[in-house]
Structure formats: C-alpha cells, structure tokens
Amino acid sequence: MKTIYVVCLVVVVAFLTFLITFWQKGKVEVKVEPVKIAAIFPLTGGSAAEGQDEKMGAEVAMDEINAAGGIFGRRLEIIFEDDELRPAAGTDAAHKVIDVNKVPVIVGTFSSGVTLPVAEYAQQQGVVVINPASTSPKLREVGDYLFSVMGLDDLMGKELAKFAWERGHRKAAVLVPNNPFGIGVQENVSKTFKDMGGTITDSVAYEMGKIDYRAELGRVFGKKPQALLYTAYGEESKIITKQAYELGYKAEWFGAYLTMCTSVSLPEAVEGHLGLEPGYFGPQAENFRKLFMKKHGREPATSFSAYAYDAVWLAALSIGKAGLDRKAIKDAMPIVATHYRGATGDVTFDKDGQRANQDYSKLKYTRGKVEPYK
C-alpha cells in the first residue's frame, strides 16, 4: 500500500508539471525577470490567523511551481498585500497591484465584504481574481473575471442546517456577522432549516469590531434554542464564545467554517462545538500537508491554506496555457480547471465561474483541537 501511495503522489506532481510544460510549448521567453501575480489577504486585523494561513498555503504552491521549472522557464513571484479585513484597505491594495504592479491575476481575499469591491475593480480593469475563501452568493454577480475555488454560502448554509437537523434539533437560533458573508449564511441556513420543518427562534446579524456581544447573545439565547447556528471571524468569535461561556448559555453550537470560529478562541469556551469545513482529501491533499509541514514546521491551521494553494496553482497553469494576456488567462481558467485535481479536489467551475461542487467535513472541537466528527 505504501508503494502505491508514493506512486500516486509522484504521478500527481508529474501530471501538474506536464500540464505546465505542455501549455507553455511555443511560449518560452528569453526574459529572466519573474512572472508576478498578487495575493491580497488579511495579514493583520480580526482574521490575521486565517490570512496568514492563506499566505503560507500560497507560498507552498509558489515553491512547488518554481521547483517544477516556473512559468515560461521564469520563476513565479507573488506580491503579497494586506487588506486588514477592511474593504477600503483591500481596494487600495487592488489599485496598487493592478495600476502599479500591472499583475494579470490576483489571488484573494478572505472576507466577502473585501473580496467584492476588490473583484469589482478588477473586473473593470480586466484582471482575473481567483477567490480562495469568500463565499457570499453576491460574488456570482461580479462578472466573468472572477473565479471562486471555494463553494459559496448557498452550499454551506444548507449543509450546516442539515447537520443540526441530523443531531435531532428542531429549534435553532442564528448568529452571523452583518456583512455579505454573514447574511449569505443566515439566509441559506434559515431557509433550509425551516424547509425541513424546524423553527428559527431568532436571527441576529451582529456588528463587527465590537468588544461586547452580551446583548446579541441575550437575544439569541432568550427563546431557549436547542442549537445555535453561527459563524464568526477569529477575534470576534473569541469574544462571543468567551462571553457565552461566562454567562452559562446552553445550546449545541454549529459553526460554519469551524476552524475560523475556533482558531483563536479559548479552548474551554468552544469545547464540544460542532461544525463544517470545506474539505480536502486524497493523495494531493496529503502531499500538500507534507509540503506545508516541511516549509512552515507545522500543520495548516485552517482549510483556507489549501484553497489558496489551489488558487495559485490554477493561476500558474492558466498563465502557462495562455501567456500574460489577461483576457486569454480568463478564457483559459475554466479549461485548466477541468484538468486540475489539487489539494481540495475537483474545482470545476459553473457558468458563473463559481465552484460547482463542494465537499464539507463534519468536525468537532474537543480537547483543544478540531477533530473529525464521529
């Protein structure tokens, strides 16, 4: 079995190298400067843990691509920018990398509230954006230069509601951030739960950046729900879960993107929380984990690193096929995706450039870490 597994990994890497070589045929250039793309992540701010994880995953892909010969025989270089989890900072970063650095592709960002204005400006300028983490259904409306490697909230919301229902809950409350991402989760989880015959006792979209959420918690727990269907960015989740724990509120918690909800929270405050995470399985996923560990000395903290890894690979393969013409890269993306099997599996796009199918892992936070739910 070990021999077969090693052969599988070798075949996957060889196939990706073949794709770059095949699509670059006839495009070899004499220039020695690197091929540059940009990546915009929240490297500071409320989701810095997730943004840093995205960056680390992108770096793994960049190293692997360069070890395979780069693009046109030139090294791939990623210009990293910090959006601070703020739309204004994200838009400023997009202007810089598009107007000054002249990149043909942006990988990013994290929050839908930041990705939307970044992608809208890139659409106006004809620059491809590959989204590894944002999930608002509003992303479908941006245009044909935006591609999402991660499935949108309509998929996550439905599956989270089903998870709570399968656990026997018929009364649930909803708590989400008041931004495009949170509202997308709220709408889809509520609709699915009610369509199955359940009752949503209350639904709260909280304002981001506060230091006290006791009023919001009092409201969602006031009608004694059996389950709380929630999502929250790292630092805000830390406050929300700590205050709920101190106040003694009882319900079974179900987190959309559980690692994001628990990554910096107090372990005792999130003990027993259940939730979903976009999955990554199979030989290439395992290879990614090993490469990540080798480069960074630890396991990925969230699944977002794997999605950023796949986004960078898709950018490189599309440039390898199309050259540096932005429209040609955009046209190449759906073709490349049909051949690519990365750390997160099949990333085939639908007619709107969004991931057509998304697998989710059921998880439970226990004894200080997230583990598979049994």
Secondary structure, 3 states (H helix, E strand, C coil): CHHHHHHHHHHHHHHHHHHHHHHHCCCCCCCCCCEEEEEEECCCCCCHHHHHHHHHHHHHHHHHHHHCCCECCECEEEEEEECCCCHHHHHHHHHHHHHHCCCCEEEECCCHHHHHHHHHHHHHHCCEEEECCCCCHHHHHCCCCEEECCCCHHHHHHHHHHHHHHCCCCEEEEEEECCHHHHHHHHHHHHHHHHCCCEEEEEEEECCCCCCCHHHHHHHHCCCCCEEEECCCHHHHHHHHHHHHHHCCCCEEEEECHHHHHCCCCHHHHCCCEEEEECCCCHHHHHHHHHHHHHHCCCCCCCHHHHHHHHHHHHHHHHHHHCCCHHHHHHHHHHHHHHCEECCEECCECCCCEECCCCEEEEEEECCEEEECC
